[in-house]
Amino acid sequence: MAIHAKSNGWLIGGKIIDETPVAWIFHATDEKRKKVIAKNDPKNQVFDGLNAVADAEKWQKKLRIKK
């Protein structure tokens, strides 16, 4: 399972369909369509692996501290 983390605090579960050098193709479990998430997007990131949720929360916390 992968996590799509947004800077507004949302964590969305799903899976990575494909990964290119510049983007992730992410399919959320509750969505019909896939989304393309750019890797250089400062407000969205995708995390995958055993520590995906913890990594996503760390990333969100780091963004909140910058503000």
N, CA, C and O of each residue as an XYZ file, in Angstrom:
268
protein
N       0.839     -1.183      0.000
C       0.000      0.000      0.000
C       0.879      1.240      0.000
O       1.899      1.304      0.686
N       0.463      2.209     -0.777
C       1.151      3.488     -0.864
C       0.259      4.568     -0.251
O      -0.953      4.398     -0.124
N       0.878      5.661      0.117
C       0.164      6.790      0.717
C       0.430      8.044     -0.106
O       1.579      8.403     -0.362
N      -0.647      8.700     -0.515
C      -0.555     10.016     -1.160
C      -0.770     11.038     -0.051
O      -1.867     11.154      0.494
N       0.276     11.772      0.274
C       0.206     12.777      1.344
C       0.035     14.158      0.721
O       0.714     14.521     -0.239
N      -0.891     14.913      1.300
C      -1.116     16.284      0.852
C      -0.683     17.237      1.954
O      -0.702     16.886      3.134
N      -0.297     18.427      1.569
C       0.191     19.399      2.549
C      -0.909     19.889      3.485
O      -0.607     20.474      4.526
N      -2.181     19.665      3.139
C      -3.277     20.104      4.003
C      -3.572     19.107      5.121
O      -4.487     19.319      5.917
N      -2.790     18.005      5.185
C      -2.956     17.032      6.254
C      -3.624     15.733      5.838
O      -3.690     14.797      6.636
N      -4.110     15.653      4.636
C      -4.778     14.433      4.179
C      -3.768     13.347      3.867
O      -2.696     13.621      3.326
N      -4.110     12.112      4.208
C      -3.358     10.923      3.828
C      -4.318     10.006      3.074
O      -5.350      9.612      3.619
N      -3.994      9.666      1.841
C      -4.886      8.889      0.988
C      -4.214      7.562      0.655
O      -3.103      7.539      0.125
N      -4.880      6.475      0.963
C      -4.337      5.148      0.692
C      -4.610      4.704     -0.737
O      -5.635      5.053     -1.323
N      -3.695      3.941     -1.284
C      -3.857      3.432     -2.638
C      -2.633      2.653     -3.058
O      -1.910      2.104     -2.227
N      -2.409      2.611     -4.369
C      -1.225      1.919     -4.855
C      -0.614      2.681     -6.018
O      -1.294      3.404     -6.746
N       0.688      2.497     -6.169
C       1.403      3.114     -7.279
C       1.263      2.192     -8.481
O       1.678      1.034     -8.437
N       0.679      2.709     -9.548
C       0.493      1.943    -10.771
C       1.782      1.954    -11.590
O       2.198      0.928    -12.129
N       2.405      3.123    -11.675
C       3.642      3.286    -12.439
C       4.416      4.458    -11.861
O       3.853      5.324    -11.191
N       5.708      4.471    -12.128
C       6.555      5.566    -11.673
C       7.482      5.949    -12.816
O       8.157      5.101    -13.398
N       7.504      7.228    -13.125
C       8.402      7.757    -14.143
C       9.432      8.630    -13.433
O       9.303      8.866    -12.231
N      10.432      9.106    -14.129
C      11.415      9.988    -13.473
C      10.813     11.284    -12.929
O      11.393     11.905    -12.039
N       9.665     11.695    -13.450
C       9.087     12.973    -13.026
C       7.760     12.863    -12.297
O       7.282     13.861    -11.759
N       7.137     11.670    -12.259
C       5.804     11.575    -11.651
C       5.496     10.155    -11.187
O       6.128      9.182    -11.599
N       4.488     10.083    -10.302
C       3.908      8.808     -9.892
C       2.517      8.717    -10.507
O       1.800      9.715    -10.582
N       2.136      7.520    -10.946
C       0.763      7.259    -11.355
C       0.142      6.533    -10.166
O       0.497      5.390     -9.879
N      -0.777      7.189     -9.480
C      -1.331      6.715     -8.213
C      -2.815      6.425     -8.375
O      -3.551      7.217     -8.964
N      -3.250      5.284     -7.847
C      -4.671      4.937     -7.882
C      -5.169      4.795     -6.449
O      -4.840      3.823     -5.769
N      -5.952      5.748     -5.994
C      -6.525      5.712     -4.649
C      -7.578      4.616     -4.566
O      -8.273      4.347     -5.545
N      -7.699      3.988     -3.412
C      -8.625      2.865     -3.268
C     -10.080      3.276     -3.454
O     -10.896      2.451     -3.864
N     -10.426      4.515     -3.167
C     -11.827      4.949     -3.281
C     -12.096      5.805     -4.519
O     -13.127      6.474     -4.592
N     -11.190      5.791     -5.485
C     -11.360      6.577     -6.706
C     -11.455      5.656     -7.919
O     -10.858      4.580     -7.938
N     -12.200      6.081     -8.920
C     -12.302      5.302    -10.156
C     -11.076      5.493    -11.040
O     -10.606      4.553    -11.681
N     -10.569      6.711    -11.066
C      -9.499      7.053    -11.994
C      -8.160      7.210    -11.288
O      -8.086      7.491    -10.092
N      -7.114      7.019    -12.068
C      -5.753      7.204    -11.567
C      -5.402      8.683    -11.602
O      -5.989      9.456    -12.359
N      -4.427      9.070    -10.766
C      -3.953     10.454    -10.750
C      -2.463     10.465    -11.021
O      -1.735      9.559    -10.615
N      -2.021     11.497    -11.710
C      -0.600     11.710    -11.948
C      -0.144     12.763    -10.942
O      -0.662     13.880    -10.916
N       0.826     12.395    -10.121
C       1.336     13.302     -9.099
C       2.796     13.590     -9.412
O       3.635     12.689     -9.394
N       3.090     14.837     -9.695
C       4.451     15.235    -10.058
C       5.372     15.108     -8.848
O       4.989     15.455     -7.731
N       6.570     14.617     -9.071
C       7.524     14.439     -7.984
C       8.053     15.770     -7.452
O       8.521     15.833     -6.315
N       7.987     16.823     -8.247
C       8.470     18.128     -7.789
C       7.349     19.002     -7.227
O       7.569     20.184     -6.960
N       6.161     18.446     -7.044
C       5.029     19.187     -6.482
C       5.277     19.435     -4.997
O       5.413     18.474     -4.240
N       5.339     20.684     -4.559
C       5.634     20.966     -3.150
C       4.475     20.644     -2.203
O       4.671     20.604     -0.989
N       3.274     20.415     -2.737
C       2.111     20.173     -1.885
C       1.620     18.730     -1.893
O       0.676     18.404     -1.174
N       2.236     17.856     -2.690
C       1.831     16.457     -2.795
C       3.060     15.563     -2.911
O       4.003     15.876     -3.637
N       3.035     14.454     -2.191
C       4.092     13.454     -2.283
C       3.466     12.078     -2.150
O       2.387     11.936     -1.575
N       4.135     11.070     -2.677
C       3.674      9.691     -2.554
C       4.756      8.905     -1.821
O       5.941      9.010     -2.138
N       4.329      8.121     -0.843
C       5.236      7.298     -0.050
C       4.788      5.854     -0.160
O       3.592      5.563     -0.171
N       5.767      4.941     -0.243
C       5.459      3.524     -0.393
C       6.393      2.735      0.509
O       7.514      3.165      0.782
N       5.932      1.589      0.967
C       6.766      0.722      1.784
C       6.214      0.538      3.181
O       5.113      0.987      3.498
N       6.999     -0.130      4.010
C       6.556     -0.446      5.369
C       6.329      0.791      6.227
O       5.438      0.794      7.076
N       7.109      1.828      6.025
C       7.013      3.036      6.849
C       6.336      4.185      6.111
O       6.611      5.348      6.403
N       5.461      3.881      5.168
C       4.849      4.919      4.331
C       4.070      5.943      5.158
O       4.190      7.146      4.926
N       3.285      5.480      6.107
C       2.473      6.416      6.902
C       3.372      7.297      7.771
O       3.171      8.509      7.846
N       4.349      6.695      8.419
C       5.265      7.471      9.265
C       6.051      8.482      8.434
O       6.239      9.621      8.860
N       6.508      8.075      7.261
C       7.245      8.988      6.385
C       6.358     10.130      5.908
O       6.803     11.275      5.839
N       5.111      9.826      5.580
C       4.174     10.861      5.132
C       3.895     11.862      6.255
O       3.854     13.069      6.016
N       3.706     11.368      7.463
C       3.458     12.266      8.592
C       4.672     13.144      8.886
O       4.520     14.317      9.227
N       5.870     12.586      8.756
C       7.096     13.383      8.942
C       7.174     14.489      7.910
O       7.518     15.624      8.240
N       6.857     14.171      6.656
C       6.889     15.155      5.585
C       5.881     16.268      5.857
O       6.196     17.446      5.688
N       4.661     15.898      6.280
C       3.642     16.908      6.581
C       4.068     17.794      7.750
O       3.867     19.009      7.722
N       4.648     17.190      8.760
C       5.091     17.964      9.927
C       6.191     18.943      9.539
O       6.210     20.083     10.003
N       7.106     18.494      8.686
C       8.188     19.357      8.224
C       7.630     20.562      7.463
O       8.156     21.667      7.591
N       6.576     20.361      6.679
C       5.957     21.467      5.946
C       5.294     22.455      6.897
O       5.369     23.666      6.685
N       4.650     21.952      7.936
C       3.987     22.832      8.899
C       4.984     23.677      9.661
O       4.692     24.827      9.989
N       6.151     23.134      9.949
C       7.183     23.880     10.687
C       7.730     25.017      9.832
O       8.063     26.077     10.362
N       7.831     24.815      8.507
C       8.360     25.842      7.608
C       7.474     27.077      7.578
O       7.985     28.182      7.391
N       6.153     26.929      7.756
C       5.216     28.056      7.635
C       5.337     29.030      8.756
O       4.615     30.027      8.789
